[in-house]
Amino acid sequence: MLRMDKLTTGISYGASGGSAAYWFKQLLDGYTPEQWAAIGVIGSLFFGLLTYLTSLYFKIKEDRRKAARGE
């Protein structure tokens, strides 16, 4: 027998998923392909910079650890 809480949970998730899909489609339709290309370039530059800064942080941390050990 189907429990009522399982049924309502499924309906709730389905409605939320449908709503999210609708708004995601609206977001995608709101920009031209040229704008998406610019967003992609800016995003890749941002993540490249973030990767560089993260690597730099851990390299400095490693160098300080080596200096503290006397290597």
MDAnalysis code that builds the backbone (N, CA, C; Angstrom):
import MDAnalysis as mda
import numpy as np

u = mda.Universe.empty(213, n_residues=71, atom_resindex=np.repeat(np.arange(71), 3), trajectory=True)
u.add_TopologyAttr("name", ["N", "CA", "C"] * 71)
u.add_TopologyAttr("resid", np.arange(1, 72))
u.add_TopologyAttr("resname", ["MET", "LEU", "ARG", "MET", "ASP", "LYS", "LEU", "THR", "THR", "GLY", "ILE", "SER", "TYR", "GLY", "ALA", "SER", "GLY", "GLY", "SER", "ALA", "ALA", "TYR", "TRP", "PHE", "LYS", "GLN", "LEU", "LEU", "ASP", "GLY", "TYR", "THR", "PRO", "GLU", "GLN", "TRP", "ALA", "ALA", "ILE", "GLY", "VAL", "ILE", "GLY", "SER", "LEU", "PHE", "PHE", "GLY", "LEU", "LEU", "THR", "TYR", "LEU", "THR", "SER", "LEU", "TYR", "PHE", "LYS", "ILE", "LYS", "GLU", "ASP", "ARG", "ARG", "LYS", "ALA", "ALA", "ARG", "GLY", "GLU"])
u.atoms.positions = np.array([
    [0.833, -1.180, 0.000],
    [0.000, 0.000, 0.000],
    [0.883, 1.250, 0.000],
    [0.481, 2.253, -0.743],
    [1.242, 3.488, -0.875],
    [0.989, 4.392, 0.323],
    [2.074, 4.812, 0.958],
    [1.925, 5.702, 2.109],
    [1.772, 7.137, 1.619],
    [0.967, 7.905, 2.314],
    [0.658, 9.269, 1.909],
    [1.901, 10.160, 1.943],
    [2.789, 9.968, 2.936],
    [3.974, 10.828, 3.016],
    [4.924, 10.578, 1.844],
    [5.007, 9.345, 1.381],
    [5.848, 9.047, 0.215],
    [5.281, 9.704, -1.042],
    [3.974, 9.676, -1.175],
    [3.314, 10.279, -2.330],
    [3.508, 11.795, -2.347],
    [3.289, 12.428, -1.208],
    [3.431, 13.890, -1.162],
    [4.879, 14.318, -1.341],
    [5.816, 13.526, -0.839],
    [7.233, 13.840, -1.039],
    [7.582, 13.783, -2.519],
    [7.120, 12.767, -3.208],
    [7.373, 12.647, -4.645],
    [6.765, 13.788, -5.434],
    [5.544, 14.156, -5.085],
    [4.893, 15.278, -5.778],
    [5.648, 16.576, -5.518],
    [6.082, 16.770, -4.282],
    [6.830, 17.980, -3.930],
    [8.141, 18.063, -4.706],
    [8.891, 16.962, -4.754],
    [10.142, 16.952, -5.513],
    [9.894, 17.171, -6.999],
    [8.855, 16.586, -7.521],
    [8.526, 16.770, -8.932],
    [8.193, 18.215, -9.251],
    [7.398, 18.852, -8.387],
    [7.044, 20.258, -8.598],
    [8.272, 21.154, -8.493],
    [9.136, 20.879, -7.529],
    [10.361, 21.673, -7.376],
    [11.273, 21.503, -8.584],
    [11.416, 20.284, -9.055],
    [12.248, 20.033, -10.234],
    [11.695, 20.712, -11.470],
    [10.378, 20.650, -11.638],
    [9.757, 21.321, -12.779],
    [9.936, 22.823, -12.722],
    [9.794, 23.384, -11.538],
    [9.980, 24.828, -11.365],
    [11.424, 25.226, -11.648],
    [12.378, 24.462, -11.138],
    [13.789, 24.766, -11.375],
    [14.118, 24.662, -12.857],
    [13.584, 23.656, -13.531],
    [13.834, 23.504, -14.967],
    [13.261, 24.683, -15.747],
    [12.084, 25.143, -15.356],
    [11.466, 26.296, -16.026],
    [12.335, 27.545, -15.874],
    [12.779, 27.836, -14.656],
    [13.581, 29.042, -14.437],
    [14.962, 28.920, -15.069],
    [15.519, 27.714, -15.114],
    [16.807, 27.511, -15.780],
    [16.670, 27.768, -17.277],
    [15.576, 27.314, -17.863],
    [15.331, 27.574, -19.285],
    [15.158, 29.066, -19.533],
    [14.475, 29.755, -18.640],
    [14.319, 31.204, -18.778],
    [15.680, 31.898, -18.711],
    [16.561, 31.435, -17.840],
    [17.904, 32.007, -17.734],
    [18.680, 31.793, -19.023],
    [18.610, 30.578, -19.570],
    [19.344, 30.289, -20.797],
    [18.831, 31.105, -21.973],
    [17.529, 31.315, -22.034],
    [16.952, 32.085, -23.137],
    [17.193, 33.581, -22.989],
    [17.612, 34.029, -21.821],
    [17.779, 35.457, -21.561],
    [19.051, 36.046, -22.139],
    [19.991, 35.230, -22.582],
    [21.269, 35.714, -23.096],
    [21.487, 35.213, -24.520],
    [22.177, 36.017, -25.302],
    [22.511, 35.626, -26.669],
    [23.739, 34.719, -26.637],
    [24.010, 33.994, -27.720],
    [25.218, 33.165, -27.752],
    [26.506, 33.975, -27.550],
    [26.545, 35.202, -28.056],
    [27.730, 36.038, -27.867],
    [27.915, 36.387, -26.391],
    [26.809, 36.647, -25.702],
    [26.909, 36.948, -24.276],
    [27.357, 35.720, -23.492],
    [26.857, 34.544, -23.877],
    [27.296, 33.321, -23.208],
    [28.780, 33.075, -23.452],
    [29.270, 33.405, -24.646],
    [30.699, 33.253, -24.931],
    [31.512, 34.164, -24.019],
    [31.053, 35.401, -23.844],
    [31.753, 36.332, -22.959],
    [31.715, 35.844, -21.513],
    [30.566, 35.325, -21.090],
    [30.454, 34.781, -19.735],
    [31.423, 33.607, -19.566],
    [31.551, 32.771, -20.588],
    [32.476, 31.642, -20.530],
    [33.924, 32.080, -20.433],
    [34.300, 33.098, -21.199],
    [35.678, 33.599, -21.156],
    [35.975, 34.197, -19.786],
    [35.079, 35.031, -19.305],
    [35.287, 35.660, -17.995],
    [35.321, 34.601, -16.895],
    [34.429, 33.615, -16.982],
    [34.413, 32.545, -15.992],
    [35.691, 31.728, -15.999],
    [36.209, 31.420, -17.182],
    [37.442, 30.630, -17.253],
    [38.634, 31.429, -16.735],
    [38.673, 32.723, -17.014],
    [39.743, 33.561, -16.468],
    [39.659, 33.625, -14.945],
    [38.456, 33.743, -14.423],
    [38.261, 33.782, -12.972],
    [38.740, 32.490, -12.323],
    [38.336, 31.338, -12.881],
    [38.743, 30.069, -12.286],
    [40.235, 29.808, -12.474],
    [40.820, 30.299, -13.556],
    [42.266, 30.201, -13.723],
    [43.000, 30.997, -12.659],
    [42.534, 32.211, -12.392],
    [43.131, 33.043, -11.345],
    [42.947, 32.401, -9.978],
    [41.770, 31.861, -9.728],
    [41.503, 31.197, -8.456],
    [42.426, 29.992, -8.263],
    [42.663, 29.228, -9.318],
    [43.569, 28.085, -9.254],
    [44.992, 28.538, -8.965],
    [45.429, 29.610, -9.634],
    [46.771, 30.143, -9.410],
    [46.941, 30.596, -7.959],
    [45.977, 31.338, -7.441],
    [46.080, 31.842, -6.073],
    [46.064, 30.705, -5.053],
    [45.274, 29.674, -5.303],
    [45.247, 28.520, -4.405],
    [46.588, 27.802, -4.415],
    [47.148, 27.616, -5.594],
    [48.458, 26.979, -5.710],
    [49.533, 27.810, -5.019],
    [49.483, 29.110, -5.207],
    [50.447, 30.007, -4.569],
    [50.343, 29.927, -3.052],
    [49.131, 29.911, -2.535],
    [48.915, 29.818, -1.088],
    [49.561, 28.557, -0.520],
    [49.315, 27.413, -1.157],
    [49.862, 26.166, -0.636],
    [51.373, 26.079, -0.840],
    [51.902, 26.696, -1.880],
    [53.351, 26.717, -2.080],
    [54.023, 27.545, -0.985],
    [53.447, 28.694, -0.662],
    [53.995, 29.524, 0.416],
    [53.927, 28.772, 1.741],
    [52.822, 28.094, 1.981],
    [52.663, 27.315, 3.209],
    [53.714, 26.208, 3.291],
    [53.966, 25.547, 2.162],
    [54.978, 24.486, 2.124],
    [56.376, 25.060, 2.365],
    [56.678, 26.208, 1.761],
    [57.987, 26.829, 1.955],
    [58.204, 27.231, 3.408],
    [57.179, 27.762, 4.048],
    [57.300, 28.134, 5.467],
    [57.511, 26.905, 6.336],
    [56.843, 25.819, 6.005],
    [56.998, 24.583, 6.771],
    [58.423, 24.046, 6.621],
    [58.961, 24.108, 5.394],
    [60.338, 23.651, 5.173],
    [61.328, 24.541, 5.906],
    [61.085, 25.843, 5.912],
    [61.981, 26.768, 6.605],
    [61.951, 26.523, 8.113],
    [60.811, 26.188, 8.649],
    [60.694, 25.920, 10.081],
    [61.429, 24.638, 10.463],
    [61.489, 23.679, 9.545],
    [62.205, 22.430, 9.803],
    [63.696, 22.565, 9.533],
    [64.094, 23.635, 8.869],
    [65.508, 23.860, 8.584],
    [66.002, 23.184, 7.328],
    [65.137, 22.926, 6.383],
    [65.541, 22.271, 5.125],
    [66.040, 23.278, 4.131],
])
